[in-house]
Amino acid sequence: MMSHASCPYCGEHKIRPSMRAGFLDLLLEFFSLTPYRCRGCRARFYWPRGRMRVVQ
């Protein structure tokens, strides 16, 4: 099920995938977690792969 996610820090709905960087991202990818970034506050967080519909 896809959902419009919001930033866990500011609540903004403008989320985009973030580039993977470092060992933590590789490790979390093994558990199907993908990095995303908020376009509002620039916070970076992880969300389960395939569960988020990105709003442009």
C-alpha positions in Angstrom: 0.0 0.0 0.0 1.4 3.4 -1.1 1.0 6.4 1.1 1.9 10.1 1.0 4.5 10.3 3.7 5.4 13.4 5.6 8.7 14.5 7.1 8.9 13.1 10.7 10.6 16.4 11.7 8.5 19.2 10.1 5.5 17.5 8.7 6.1 18.7 5.1 4.8 16.4 2.4 7.5 17.3 -0.2 9.8 14.3 0.2 12.4 13.0 -2.3 14.7 10.0 -2.4 18.2 10.8 -1.1 21.4 9.5 -2.4 22.9 6.5 -0.6 26.1 7.3 1.3 28.2 5.2 3.6 27.9 1.9 5.4 24.7 2.7 7.3 22.8 3.2 4.1 24.1 -0.1 2.7 23.2 -1.9 5.9 19.7 -0.4 6.1 19.1 -1.2 2.4 19.5 -4.9 3.3 16.5 -4.4 5.6 14.6 -2.6 2.7 14.9 0.9 4.2 15.6 3.7 1.7 17.0 7.1 2.5 14.7 10.1 1.8 15.1 13.9 2.3 12.6 16.5 3.1 12.6 19.5 0.7 11.3 21.7 3.4 13.7 21.3 6.3 16.3 19.2 4.5 16.1 16.5 7.2 17.2 13.0 6.1 15.3 9.9 7.2 14.6 6.3 6.2 11.4 4.7 5.0 10.5 1.2 3.9 11.2 0.7 0.2 8.0 0.8 -2.0 5.8 2.2 0.7 6.0 5.8 -0.2 4.7 7.8 -3.1 6.9 10.8 -3.7 5.1 14.1 -4.3 6.9 16.3 -6.9 
